[in-house]
């Protein structure tokens, strides 16, 4: 079992891990997902102590590996790491790459290490490559050798850092197949991956990382089927967000519209959806809502675009007196906004921005 308590990792210009707490049980297969830069790889590198945590504690079984007195090399004999860049020794052939650590660290005889190495190569489908050197292998084959080398140490835990990210798409499946076999054998694994389908299929638990920690965790069905928290929902549904706050009626309208168009094009919105989103902004937000707000107003606009189902939603929040834009006297702007929309919903809410309008783009 791995227990992580208040783990924090700081660098000079970033703090990817602020307060991570987790328990990984024996036999768990954990998929770690999330946007780039949220500390996924840093987390597993801290678990293996390749990165020294700034604060917090990590327990592997009964051993606190963050204790300065801990013999981390002894712990690593039972905890393997598979890197995205393979890290094979280029001057050794495949079987020698696998034999070296068991001979040097586990004191196995050459014959024992060779027999075990060949058994593992057969397991990953590469027995016929035993005498080849790494530069004679494809990327997928190298990664399978790297997995076999890790298994040669008989680890209780295996950490995978984006094991397929450096591979050609045609080779991803062969590595995933090997990892699936390991999962069926009951090996405890923590897998950082950007392959969402694989993450859902392989794991019994999923960690979604954001805001310096494990933002949401649950079963694959919970995280991928019905995530509860806002950022998880956005990530799982491939939702891209454009957010701006307007605090002056003299804001750069043309520049704002250009940013909105650039956001849409960058994220694959159709030109029709971009135009309709701009129409909602111009007619509903600028012509109707801004016209009734006091001089010291603050208006927040958020455009959410789902790449999964190609839908766009515009959220407009503003303070001041309660104002439902459907009551406007500007009937022309209302009609233009209505024509660009599948639905327009007004509601009141607590806080400084007491008005909210939600528009679904047609």
SVG drawing of the C-alpha trace seen along z (x, -y; Angstrom):
<svg xmlns="http://www.w3.org/2000/svg" viewBox="-40 -55 68 76">
<polyline fill="none" stroke="black" stroke-width="0.4" points="0.0,0.0 1.1,-3.6 0.0,-6.4 0.6,-10.0 0.1,-12.8 0.2,-16.5 2.7,-16.1 4.1,-19.4 6.7,-19.9 8.0,-23.4 10.3,-24.5 11.8,-28.0 9.1,-29.1 6.2,-26.7 4.5,-24.6 2.9,-21.6 2.0,-19.8 0.5,-21.8 -1.3,-19.4 -1.7,-15.8 -3.3,-13.2 -4.0,-9.7 -4.1,-6.0 -3.2,-3.4 -4.2,0.1 -2.5,3.4 -3.8,4.5 -5.1,1.0 -4.6,-0.1 -4.7,-3.9 -5.0,-6.0 -3.7,-9.5 -5.1,-12.0 -5.4,-15.8 -4.2,-18.7 -0.5,-19.3 1.4,-20.9 -0.8,-19.7 1.9,-17.6 1.0,-14.1 4.5,-13.0 5.9,-14.9 3.6,-12.9 4.9,-9.5 8.5,-10.7 8.0,-11.8 6.6,-8.3 9.8,-6.8 11.9,-9.6 13.4,-10.6 12.1,-14.0 12.5,-15.0 9.3,-16.4 9.4,-19.9 7.2,-18.7 4.8,-15.9 5.3,-12.2 5.0,-9.1 4.7,-5.7 5.3,-2.5 4.0,0.3 5.4,-0.4 8.4,-2.4 8.3,-6.2 10.4,-6.8 10.5,-10.6 12.5,-10.0 16.1,-10.9 17.1,-7.7 15.3,-5.5 17.3,-3.3 15.5,-4.3 17.5,-1.9 16.2,1.0 12.6,-0.3 13.1,-0.7 13.9,3.0 10.2,3.5 9.0,0.5 9.6,0.3 9.4,-2.7 8.7,-2.7 9.6,-6.0 8.2,-7.5 11.8,-7.6 12.6,-3.9 16.0,-4.5 17.5,-1.3 21.3,-0.9 22.3,-1.4 25.5,0.6 23.8,3.7 21.6,6.1 18.0,6.7 18.6,9.7 21.6,8.1 19.5,5.0 17.1,7.2 19.7,9.4 21.9,6.6 19.8,5.4 18.8,8.8 22.4,10.0 23.8,6.8 21.1,6.0 19.3,9.3 22.5,11.3 21.0,13.8 23.3,16.1 23.8,15.4 21.8,18.5 18.9,17.5 18.9,14.0 19.0,15.2 16.2,17.8 14.0,15.1 14.8,12.6 13.8,14.9 10.6,15.8 9.7,12.1 10.6,11.5 8.2,14.2 5.6,12.6 5.9,9.3 6.2,11.1 9.9,10.3 11.8,13.5 13.1,13.4 14.7,9.9 16.9,11.1 20.1,10.5 19.2,7.3 20.3,3.9 17.9,1.1 18.6,-0.9 17.4,2.1 13.9,2.0 10.8,-0.1 9.5,-2.4 6.8,0.0 9.3,2.8 11.7,0.7 8.9,-0.1 8.0,3.6 11.6,4.4 11.6,1.6 8.6,3.1 10.2,6.6 13.3,5.1 11.2,3.5 9.4,6.8 12.7,8.7 13.1,7.1 9.8,8.7 8.3,5.3 5.2,5.1 4.4,1.7 5.0,0.4 4.8,-3.3 4.3,-4.3 5.1,-7.8 3.2,-8.3 4.3,-4.9 2.9,-5.5 3.4,-9.2 6.7,-8.8 5.3,-6.1 4.0,-6.2 0.1,-5.8 0.5,-2.4 2.6,-1.1 0.5,-2.3 -1.7,0.8 1.0,3.3 2.3,1.6 -1.2,1.1 -1.8,4.8 1.2,5.7 0.0,3.4 -3.5,4.9 -2.0,8.3 -0.1,7.0 -3.4,5.6 -5.1,8.9 -2.2,10.5 -3.1,8.2 0.1,6.0 -0.3,2.6 0.2,-0.1 0.0,-3.8 -0.3,-5.0 0.1,-8.6 -1.6,-8.6 -3.2,-11.0 -5.0,-8.1 -8.5,-8.5 -10.0,-5.3 -7.1,-3.3 -7.3,-5.1 -10.9,-4.1 -10.5,-0.5 -7.4,0.4 -8.0,-1.2 -10.2,-0.4 -9.6,-4.0 -8.9,-7.3 -7.2,-10.4 -7.9,-13.6 -5.2,-16.2 -5.6,-20.0 -5.1,-22.9 -2.0,-21.3 -3.6,-18.1 -6.0,-15.3 -9.0,-17.5 -11.4,-14.5 -11.1,-10.8 -13.4,-7.9 -14.1,-4.8 -13.7,-5.0 -17.5,-5.1 -17.7,-8.0 -14.9,-10.1 -15.6,-9.4 -19.4,-8.8 -20.6,-11.3 -17.8,-13.6 -19.0,-16.0 -16.6,-18.9 -16.4,-21.7 -12.8,-21.2 -13.2,-17.5 -16.3,-17.9 -14.5,-20.3 -11.5,-18.0 -13.5,-14.8 -15.9,-16.4 -13.1,-18.2 -14.6,-21.5 -12.5,-24.6 -13.2,-27.8 -12.9,-31.5 -13.3,-33.8 -13.1,-37.6 -14.2,-40.3 -15.4,-43.6 -15.4,-46.6 -15.7,-49.6 -18.2,-50.5 -15.2,-51.8 -13.5,-48.4 -11.9,-47.3 -14.9,-45.8 -13.1,-44.9 -10.1,-43.3 -12.5,-41.3 -14.4,-40.0 -11.1,-39.0 -10.1,-37.1 -13.4,-35.3 -13.0,-34.3 -9.4,-33.1 -10.6,-31.0 -13.2,-29.4 -10.9,-28.6 -8.2,-27.3 -10.6,-24.8 -12.3,-23.6 -15.6,-25.5 -17.4,-25.8 -17.5,-29.3 -21.3,-29.4 -20.9,-28.7 -18.3,-31.4 -20.5,-34.0 -23.5,-33.0 -21.4,-33.3 -20.2,-36.7 -23.8,-37.7 -24.9,-36.7 -22.0,-38.7 -22.7,-41.8 -26.5,-41.9 -27.3,-40.4 -24.2,-41.4 -23.2,-44.7 -26.4,-46.2 -28.9,-45.0 -27.1,-44.2 -24.3,-46.7 -26.8,-49.5 -28.6,-49.2 -25.6,-48.6 -24.2,-51.4 -20.8,-53.0 -19.1,-50.9 -20.3,-47.6 -18.4,-44.3 -19.5,-41.8 -18.1,-38.3 -18.4,-36.3 -17.5,-32.7 -17.8,-30.7 -17.6,-27.0 -17.1,-24.8 -17.4,-21.0 -15.2,-19.4 -16.9,-16.1 -20.4,-17.1 -19.5,-20.4 -21.8,-22.5 -21.2,-26.1 -22.6,-27.8 -22.3,-31.4 -22.6,-32.4 -23.0,-36.1 -22.9,-37.2 -23.4,-40.8 -24.3,-42.8 -26.5,-45.9 -30.3,-45.7 -32.0,-42.5 -32.5,-42.7 -33.9,-40.0 -32.8,-40.8 -36.1,-39.4 -37.7,-42.6 -35.6,-44.9 -37.0,-47.6 -34.3,-46.8 -36.4,-44.4 -34.1,-44.3 -31.0,-43.2 -33.2,-40.7 -34.5,-39.1 -30.9,-38.8 -29.7,-37.2 -32.7,-34.9 -32.1,-33.8 -28.5,-32.8 -29.5,-30.8 -31.2,-27.5 -32.1,-28.7 -31.7,-31.7 -32.2,-31.2 -32.1,-34.0 -31.7,-33.4 -30.7,-35.2 -28.0,-34.1 -26.1,-35.0 -23.1,-37.2 -21.9,-40.4 -23.0,-39.1 -26.7,-38.6 -27.8,-38.2 -26.9,-35.2 -27.8,-34.5 -27.0,-31.2 -27.2,-30.9 -27.0,-27.7 -25.7,-28.4 -28.0,-27.1"/>
</svg>
